[in-house]
């Protein structure tokens, strides 16, 4: 990381301002080849962490490119932890690209995606979970996602993981000491106390794992599948929720042969709505793949809206729908309530296990407010003001699951009075999984994968 990198840090397009960033040991010297204050260039006149007005010149032609503001961040007090410069130029594709091109011609190289944040991580300014929070903050599309990203960026998750790591480290130190000095007559922590502490740590890890679903929904949005027998109005309901005619609607059963996914914002959460083919017994050959995809959508959805048609008698296909969704998180939606009813609620309650029914008419777009509130309450089932630590990435969840599994093995060894060597091995593994969340023990390939998902300039 001895070289100096540069990139445009603002989005492509026209705007009031664009920022070109430099980071590396030669950041200031590269910038000073291009920048000049009205009173002339002098390193002594450029105080760090202050804004300086001047102009960018092409060193070859000495023509002025733009009037800018330059800010120099002296190591280690910068985002990356090394010397850094930010040039604030007038917004525009050409002018920012011109300044960047001059920087690349005079000692800098183009930064790779996420390289600024990667340098912040490598220089100890942030840990890996905080680096991931930067990417989440940039891509946040709701207030919930924004607040979750800010909490993680401030180190709430890091502090939690570090506290768990330190607790295991203390138990490990006692275990290792017992291995190294068995005959010294020293007092080490009793196994019973170690068991108590490790069980508490495992419970905290389990609680953290349990936050993953809500954390993922806050970050990515929720997946809601629509299902029911053919022609109950699933596509009409999709159109009603989107407030546009996105899905084809006809009076003929089986019009939808494939899944159709669309995003809609409900309050402060993005919802990915999946319209699916109708479930029915004895489908035609062309319908079979659609039904297979319907089952897959139900299996992977955070919530399934099970739609019934009030205007047609219940039949074996409704029984099939109930059977396919009985152990899934569901909302029961009674559609076509603008038409004469053909069955009673009691008939349906014999087939389902819930008393919560939402009555709508997708065609008339009535009852939708109640349905939207119910969808939101089902997928967002935590207090909006709750600021507890939670996880939102599969990488974190997997590391915690593996740490919990290793702790379970450690506890078995302790309870069975096995040798301290067995205890230490599994305890070390558990600690390594926790450390991986913070980036203390992680391979370069995974770092490449994480930081390559960033935009260039961040």
ZANUSE-528611 format. One line per 10 residues: number of its first residue (from 1); for each residue x negated, y negated, z of C-alpha. Coordinates in pm, whole numbers, always signed. Layout:
BEGIN
NUM) X Y Z ~ ...
! end
This chain:
BEGIN
1) +0 +0 +0 ~ -295 -234 -59 ~ -154 -368 -385 ~ +90 -656 -415 ~ +439 -592 -546 ~ +695 -832 -689 ~ +1060 -816 -792 ~ +1372 -1024 -836 ~ +1572 -987 -513 ~ +1900 -1140 -629
11) +2159 -980 -861 ~ +2123 -1011 -1235 ~ +2322 -1297 -1385 ~ +2367 -1672 -1359 ~ +2401 -1838 -1021 ~ +2293 -2128 -806 ~ +1970 -1961 -696 ~ +1752 -1662 -766 ~ +1479 -1522 -539 ~ +1156 -1360 -653
21) +984 -1165 -375 ~ +619 -1073 -331 ~ +471 -842 -68 ~ +113 -733 -13 ~ -225 -864 +89 ~ -257 -1088 -220 ~ +98 -1226 -212 ~ -2 -1583 -137 ~ -297 -1588 -379 ~ -79 -1455 -662
31) +190 -1714 -584 ~ -63 -1998 -572 ~ -178 -1914 -926 ~ +171 -2021 -1034 ~ +288 -2267 -768 ~ +184 -2626 -708 ~ +317 -2883 -461 ~ +366 -3245 -571 ~ +49 -3342 -381 ~ -160 -3062 -529
41) -236 -2704 -426 ~ -406 -2629 -97 ~ -373 -2318 +115 ~ -421 -2533 +425 ~ -113 -2737 +336 ~ +109 -2429 +316 ~ +221 -2341 +668 ~ +363 -1992 +714 ~ +734 -1946 +782 ~ +820 -2288 +639
51) +978 -2384 +306 ~ +761 -2578 +61 ~ +891 -2765 -244 ~ +694 -2750 -567 ~ +689 -2623 -924 ~ +601 -2303 -1105 ~ +356 -2348 -1393 ~ +237 -2110 -1660 ~ -138 -2092 -1584 ~ -216 -2045 -1954
61) -17 -2331 -2104 ~ +20 -2544 -1787 ~ +384 -2595 -1880 ~ +634 -2626 -1597 ~ +875 -2334 -1575 ~ +1095 -2447 -1286 ~ +1111 -2651 -967 ~ +1125 -2409 -675 ~ +1098 -2364 -299 ~ +824 -2130 -175
71) +825 -1965 +167 ~ +523 -1774 +295 ~ +571 -1508 +562 ~ +243 -1421 +730 ~ +180 -1067 +849 ~ +317 -914 +1066 ~ +614 -1152 +1087 ~ +777 -1057 +759 ~ +1040 -811 +642 ~ +778 -568 +519
81) +529 -626 +801 ~ +266 -755 +557 ~ +202 -1091 +388 ~ +508 -1182 +184 ~ +625 -1474 -30 ~ +972 -1567 -151 ~ +1019 -1810 -438 ~ +1368 -1962 -458 ~ +1425 -2068 -817 ~ +1727 -2193 -1009
91) +1960 -1905 -1084 ~ +1952 -1755 -1429 ~ +1835 -1443 -1603 ~ +1566 -1611 -1813 ~ +1402 -1835 -1554 ~ +1376 -1564 -1285 ~ +1245 -1311 -1537 ~ +991 -1568 -1660 ~ +855 -1627 -1308 ~ +843 -1255 -1237
101) +659 -1198 -1566 ~ +397 -1457 -1472 ~ +348 -1291 -1134 ~ +297 -953 -1301 ~ +44 -1108 -1539 ~ -158 -1254 -1253 ~ -213 -978 -1000 ~ +117 -829 -890 ~ +293 -514 -1008 ~ +664 -450 -1040
111) +812 -304 -721 ~ +978 +35 -735 ~ +1339 +77 -613 ~ +1350 +28 -237 ~ +976 -33 -209 ~ +1008 -346 +6 ~ +1218 -156 +260 ~ +990 +145 +233 ~ +695 -75 +325 ~ +893 -210 +622
121) +940 +152 +732 ~ +580 +254 +671 ~ +453 -51 +860 ~ +672 +25 +1161 ~ +909 -270 +1124 ~ +1208 -38 +1112 ~ +1266 +335 +1144 ~ +1419 +551 +873 ~ +1776 +531 +1004 ~ +1751 +151 +1002
131) +1612 +162 +648 ~ +1915 +365 +541 ~ +2135 +106 +712 ~ +1990 -160 +480 ~ +2118 +33 +178 ~ +2455 +86 +349 ~ +2479 -284 +432 ~ +2420 -379 +69 ~ +2683 -135 -58 ~ +2939 -200 +221
141) +3284 -253 +71 ~ +3490 -300 +387 ~ +3466 -464 +726 ~ +3440 -122 +892 ~ +3148 -21 +671 ~ +2983 -358 +727 ~ +3004 -337 +1106 ~ +2882 +23 +1107 ~ +2581 -74 +895 ~ +2497 -373 +1115
151) +2510 -158 +1430 ~ +2273 +97 +1276 ~ +2042 -175 +1143 ~ +2018 -323 +1492 ~ +1897 +13 +1616 ~ +2199 +148 +1805 ~ +2160 +495 +1653 ~ +1781 +479 +1686 ~ +1804 +404 +2059 ~ +2043 +694 +2109
161) +1823 +940 +1922 ~ +1509 +811 +2094 ~ +1668 +854 +2437 ~ +1759 +1215 +2351 ~ +1409 +1277 +2217 ~ +1247 +1139 +2533 ~ +1468 +1358 +2751 ~ +1361 +1669 +2564 ~ +1000 +1550 +2571 ~ +1004 +1537 +2951
171) +1138 +1893 +2974 ~ +878 +2005 +2719 ~ +597 +1839 +2916 ~ +699 +2031 +3226 ~ +719 +2354 +3027 ~ +380 +2300 +2862 ~ +223 +2219 +3197 ~ +354 +2544 +3340 ~ +192 +2726 +3047 ~ -144 +2549 +3081
181) -175 +2554 +3460 ~ +4 +2869 +3581 ~ -231 +2934 +3871 ~ -281 +2581 +4001 ~ +5 +2586 +4250 ~ +152 +2268 +4105 ~ +521 +2181 +4132 ~ +696 +2176 +3796 ~ +1060 +2107 +3722 ~ +1271 +2409 +3813
191) +1436 +2599 +3530 ~ +1779 +2528 +3677 ~ +1721 +2153 +3644 ~ +1586 +2193 +3292 ~ +1901 +2387 +3200 ~ +2121 +2107 +3336 ~ +1932 +1838 +3142 ~ +1925 +2034 +2817 ~ +2298 +2111 +2839 ~ +2369 +1741 +2885
201) +2153 +1660 +2583 ~ +2328 +1925 +2376 ~ +2669 +1781 +2473 ~ +2557 +1433 +2366 ~ +2432 +1572 +2036 ~ +2763 +1754 +1989 ~ +2954 +1431 +2056 ~ +2738 +1252 +1800 ~ +2802 +1524 +1542 ~ +3173 +1480 +1608
211) +3155 +1117 +1493 ~ +3041 +1214 +1144 ~ +3382 +1229 +978 ~ +3482 +880 +1090 ~ +3135 +749 +1014 ~ +3145 +895 +663 ~ +3492 +754 +602 ~ +3377 +409 +716 ~ +3081 +428 +478 ~ +3227 +608 +176
221) +3604 +582 +217 ~ +3858 +860 +270 ~ +3971 +1128 +26 ~ +4349 +1176 +4 ~ +4495 +1450 -216 ~ +4851 +1458 -352 ~ +5009 +1799 -381 ~ +5347 +1962 -423 ~ +5527 +2175 -673 ~ +5556 +2049 -1033
231) +5768 +1740 -1098 ~ +5813 +1627 -736 ~ +5677 +1282 -828 ~ +5307 +1301 -738 ~ +5198 +1099 -1040 ~ +5473 +844 -977 ~ +5350 +815 -621 ~ +4993 +760 -743 ~ +5112 +483 -972 ~ +5312 +328 -690
241) +5014 +326 -453 ~ +4790 +179 -725 ~ +5064 -64 -830 ~ +4994 +19 -1192 ~ +5088 +292 -1438 ~ +4768 +493 -1426 ~ +4907 +849 -1445 ~ +5136 +978 -1720 ~ +5486 +1043 -1589 ~ +5746 +1252 -1776
251) +6056 +1446 -1666 ~ +5889 +1771 -1775 ~ +5719 +1987 -1508 ~ +5347 +2051 -1553 ~ +5260 +1719 -1720 ~ +4954 +1685 -1496 ~ +4711 +1965 -1587 ~ +4397 +1827 -1421 ~ +4300 +1621 -1118 ~ +4301 +1243 -1156
261) +4106 +1031 -908 ~ +4158 +661 -842 ~ +4044 +426 -565 ~ +4274 +198 -370 ~ +4204 -26 -73 ~ +4428 +26 +231 ~ +4368 -244 +491 ~ +3991 -230 +558 ~ +3924 +116 +415 ~ +3876 +248 +63
271) +4088 +551 -22 ~ +4009 +789 -305 ~ +4348 +924 -414 ~ +4349 +1252 -605 ~ +4654 +1336 -812 ~ +4664 +1708 -887 ~ +4849 +1966 -1090 ~ +5160 +2109 -926 ~ +5131 +2429 -725 ~ +5363 +2704 -840
281) +5386 +3078 -865 ~ +5326 +3250 -1201 ~ +5164 +2952 -1376 ~ +5095 +2947 -1747 ~ +4737 +3019 -1853 ~ +4670 +2652 -1930 ~ +4787 +2555 -1579 ~ +4568 +2801 -1391 ~ +4250 +2590 -1401 ~ +4447 +2283 -1289
291) +4586 +2475 -994 ~ +4237 +2597 -903 ~ +4120 +2237 -897 ~ +4423 +2142 -689 ~ +4325 +2397 -426 ~ +3969 +2261 -429 ~ +4097 +1905 -383 ~ +4310 +2013 -85 ~ +4017 +2198 +72 ~ +3788 +1894 +49
301) +4035 +1616 +127 ~ +4039 +1421 +453 ~ +4418 +1413 +423 ~ +4674 +1577 +194 ~ +5008 +1418 +112 ~ +5249 +1710 +69 ~ +5530 +1583 -151 ~ +5880 +1735 -160 ~ +6164 +1642 -397 ~ +6484 +1564 -202
311) +6695 +1582 -519 ~ +6619 +1948 -606 ~ +6675 +2263 -398 ~ +6381 +2406 -205 ~ +6240 +2715 -374 ~ +5951 +2962 -366 ~ +5712 +2701 -506 ~ +5778 +2480 -203 ~ +5701 +2785 +11 ~ +5371 +2821 -175
321) +5284 +2456 -110 ~ +5354 +2498 +261 ~ +5140 +2811 +269 ~ +4846 +2639 +91 ~ +4846 +2338 +327 ~ +4959 +2476 +663 ~ +4614 +2453 +828 ~ +4506 +2127 +665 ~ +4545 +1765 +784 ~ +4868 +1664 +611
331) +5141 +1404 +584 ~ +5483 +1525 +471 ~ +5634 +1293 +210 ~ +5997 +1324 +107 ~ +6032 +1168 -239 ~ +6326 +1069 -463 ~ +6534 +953 -169 ~ +6720 +726 -409 ~ +6895 +1038 -547 ~ +7157 +1261 -382
341) +6997 +1506 -140 ~ +7007 +1878 -214 ~ +6879 +2011 +121 ~ +6869 +1910 +485 ~ +6567 +1819 +693 ~ +6631 +2124 +908 ~ +6575 +2344 +602 ~ +6228 +2192 +557 ~ +6134 +2204 +924 ~ +6172 +2580 +910
351) +5875 +2581 +671 ~ +5644 +2318 +824 ~ +5504 +2249 +1170 ~ +5545 +1872 +1193 ~ +5827 +1640 +1287 ~ +5664 +1343 +1114 ~ +5830 +1289 +777 ~ +5786 +988 +548 ~ +6086 +908 +327 ~ +6015 +726 +0
361) +6123 +668 -354 ~ +5813 +638 -570 ~ +6024 +530 -866 ~ +6195 +249 -671 ~ +5876 +189 -467 ~ +6064 +197 -141 ~ +5920 +330 +186 ~ +5564 +271 +67 ~ +5471 +37 +353 ~ +5550 +308 +605
371) +5355 +562 +401 ~ +5051 +335 +372 ~ +5051 +273 +749 ~ +5072 +647 +811 ~ +4785 +722 +571 ~ +4568 +464 +743 ~ +4650 +589 +1092 ~ +4569 +946 +990 ~ +4232 +883 +827 ~ +4122 +610 +1069
381) +4197 +768 +1404 ~ +3960 +566 +1622 ~ +3995 +230 +1794 ~ +3896 -40 +1548 ~ +3715 -225 +1826 ~ +3525 +86 +1933 ~ +3153 +12 +1904 ~ +3023 +353 +2008 ~ +2730 +493 +1813 ~ +2825 +720 +1526
391) +2661 +880 +1226 ~ +2764 +838 +863 ~ +2510 +1035 +660 ~ +2497 +1408 +592 ~ +2121 +1403 +654 ~ +2177 +1287 +1011 ~ +2455 +1538 +1071 ~ +2245 +1828 +944 ~ +1946 +1728 +1160 ~ +2168 +1707 +1467
401) +2327 +2046 +1394 ~ +1983 +2202 +1362 ~ +1865 +2033 +1682 ~ +2171 +2163 +1866 ~ +2108 +2515 +1738 ~ +1747 +2505 +1859 ~ +1860 +2375 +2197 ~ +2101 +2667 +2224 ~ +1812 +2906 +2169 ~ +1608 +2716 +2429
411) +1885 +2752 +2684 ~ +1914 +3125 +2617 ~ +1541 +3164 +2681 ~ +1566 +2968 +3006 ~ +1872 +3156 +3131 ~ +1717 +3493 +3048 ~ +1397 +3394 +3231 ~ +1187 +3443 +2919 ~ +830 +3316 +2902 ~ +773 +2938 +2880
421) +615 +2992 +2538 ~ +955 +3089 +2392 ~ +1115 +2787 +2558 ~ +851 +2551 +2421 ~ +878 +2678 +2063 ~ +1252 +2614 +2025 ~ +1233 +2288 +2222 ~ +964 +2161 +1984 ~ +1183 +2250 +1687 ~ +1480 +2062 +1836
431) +1262 +1755 +1892 ~ +1132 +1768 +1534 ~ +1489 +1763 +1401 ~ +1568 +1455 +1611 ~ +1244 +1289 +1502 ~ +1336 +1348 +1136 ~ +1636 +1115 +1176 ~ +1398 +835 +1269 ~ +1147 +933 +1000 ~ +876 +1049 +1239
441) +849 +1393 +1080 ~ +962 +1385 +721 ~ +819 +1482 +383 ~ +734 +1235 +107 ~ +984 +1400 -128 ~ +1271 +1309 +103 ~ +1140 +954 +143 ~ +1130 +923 -236 ~ +1490 +1043 -258 ~ +1611 +800 +10
451) +1434 +487 -115 ~ +1495 +553 -485 ~ +1866 +498 -415 ~ +1791 +133 -329 ~ +1804 -150 -579 ~ +1479 -299 -706 ~ +1384 -599 -492 ~ +1505 -454 -161
! end
